[in-house]
Amino acid sequence: MRDTDKNVVPFPDAAAVEAEASEWVVRFDGGEATAENYAKFQEWQNRSPYHRDAAARLFRLWGDLDALKALAASVAVIPPKVAFWRRAHLPYLAAAAASVMLVLVSFPTHMALHTDPPVVTTYQTVVGAQKTIALADGSTLTLNTDTAVRVELSNKHRDVHLLRGEAYFEVAHDDKRPFAVFVGQSVVRDIGTAFDVTLLPQAVDVTVVRGKVELAALKGDAGKFTEQHLAVVAAGQNAVFTHKVRRLSAVSGAAINRRLAWRHGVLVYAGEPLAQVVADYNRYSNVKVEIVDPKLNDLQVGGYFEIGKSEAFLEALNDNFGIRVQWRDAHHAELFAAKSEASRPAHVQ
């Protein structure tokens, strides 16, 4: 295989995707509109834009399905003047879908049920990976390295529980279904915005890119929680909080771009101390990097580092900042000042 072939992503089989979308319509119309099937349907749509578009088209064509009518009411996808096929044509839909080309439209990928409890879906990433998830209301969330979230959607609310890690949210406004991110007993409520939430060891870190969010803390026992309003954080601000706001400060656009560069597979620094840079990088790699010489902790570092390329990161520290790297083993590297004599004996296998 040529090196260039590794970057080629094959297009999905359009006929197969159409047929699968038709099977989902038949399944929902046959009384199988369960929470489990909705979750599976969402995962199917997330495979590619082609899957989402195929679902959108059939959703519009088959507007008299009871299960899909409920979705139309909640996501407002169907125009008011669309002539729909009748249910009598359903047996022929699956066969026709593979051979008929129709106009594709955008379709959100999660469905709000008109019954509670909500549809619950869990997503996670491994160390070093990022993942973007599209929800039915038009919102998206992007998960950073080693992150897990539980999404709960219903006709009354849109809740995301950040179980670990970091996630970036772009929220579609919906007055009837508030959007909230829960991190333990801390709550970030959307006010039509884009924001980043990070679970720290003893607190929650929030950076707002667009719009505003409300910070709150949950008080009380399980099942009897009340929310205590803490603060409103606007675009260009960062907050760290738990049951109270520990810090609220302004952040420049350039600093926000650096902070969120992980969404593009890179880490960007402009004079941050090496201790912070190493701590950040350790989140993205199974190779542990340790600063042995304490004189290096405050060394200012600037540059772009690709996520997942530990050796290139360490080479850059050696070549550009005079830092000596010593490998203890394949998963552990130590950093020393270039003239330091305090290095430990290398690990011998």
VENMO-V56278 format. One line per field, one symbol per residue. ss: DSSP state (h for helix, s for strand, l for the rest). psi: psi as a letter, one per 30 degrees, with the letter a starting at -180 (. if undefined). burial: + if it has 24 or more other C-alpha atoms within 12 Angstrom, else -. A space follows every 10 residues. Layout:
BEGIN
ss = ???
psi = ???
burial = ???
END
This chain:
BEGIN
ss = llhhhhhlll lllhhhhhhh hhhhhhhhhl llllhhhhhh hhhhhlllhh hhhhhhhhhh hllllhhhhh hhhhhlllll llllllhhhh hhhhhhhlll llllllllll llllllllss ssssllllll ssssllllls sssllllsss ssslllssss sssslsssss lllllllsss sssllsssss lllssssssl lllsssssss lssssssssl lllllsssss ssssllssss slllssssss llhhhhhhhl hhhhlsssss ssshhhhhhh hhhllllsss sllhhhllls sssssslllh hhhhhhhhhh hlsssssssl lsssssslll lllllllll
psi = klefffgkjk kljeeeeeee eeeeeeeefg ghileeeeee eeeeefelfe eeeeeeeeee ehfgkeefee eeeffheklf ikjlllfffe ffeeefeffk klkklkklgk kjlgllllkk kkklllkfll kkkklfgfll kkkakhkklk kjkaffljkk jjelbkkkkj kkkjefjlkk kkjbgkkjkk hiaklkkkjl egakkkkkek bllkklkkka lkfhklkjke lkklkglkkk lcfljekjlk kleeeeeeeg fffgglkkki glkeeeeeee effgkfjkkk jejfffegkk kklkkkkfie eeeeeeeeef ghkkkkkeaf gjkkklkegk ggklkkkk.
burial = ---------- ---+--++++ +++++++++- --+++--+++ ++++++-+++ ++++++++++ +++++-++++ ++-+++++-- ---------+ --++--+--- -----+++++ ++++---+++ +++++-++++ ++++++++++ ++++++++++ +++++-++++ ++++++++++ ++++--++++ ++++++++++ +++++++++- --++++++++ ++++++++-- ---------+ ++++++++++ +++-+--+-- -----+-+++ +++-+++++- ---+++++-+ +++++-++++ +++--+--+- +--+++++-+ +-++--+--- +-+++++--- -++++++--- ---------
END
